[in-house]
């Protein structure tokens, strides 16, 4: 089923703001060779992109309620994805030739090697016994044989360990594909503004954000496509 809308849902905005990685797809217009890169990113809603000093002053002079209303808008327009890209990388070279890009963001569990036991594919799997415990199962709250159903607890402990270790965001059911146009940030002041935002979210990724070898890029989002695990599609 496909549905169209002009306003982003709370679930979608929450995913865009909280997922850690994005898949950035670029292409070379000459060879038509595509390239996909796994990237840290920051999602920028309305009023978060850099403004001139004059625009900032105008915003500060607005009544507080007006500022809040503007910031709460979730229209498709005026939203961006922020990246820092190495100037020697293929994706940067592609963007300089062809600014049209796609971005995939999701928080599904993707590791095939992650079994219910939490073991990797190179390790033996632990089988979880789903069969009922014998005879005394009707008296599970009674200590008829002195073990209080410990066999059942032992059997499900790998599953409990997995669920405790998994991030709740990984249990989400949607993915978002964004189509847009890349903008190379040229102003040093604007670049520093965006670097600060990236470093706030990824303080351990300085090597990918700071330095002259890295360039700040904004993706102006033109279209969104949201797909869930039931193959329902919604377009914005």
Secondary structure, 3 states (H helix, E strand, C coil): CEEECCECCHHHHHHHHHCCEEEEEEECCCCCCEEEEEEECEEECCCCCCCCHHHHHHHHCCCHHHHHHHHHCCECCCCEEEEEEECCCHHHHHHHHCCEEEEEEEEECCCCCCCCCCCCCCCCCCCCCCCCCCCHHHHCCCCCCCCCCHHHHHHHHHHHHHHHHCCHHHEEEEEEEEEEEEEECCCHHHHHHHHHHHHHHCCCCHHHHCCCCEEEEEEEEEEEEEEECCCCEEEC
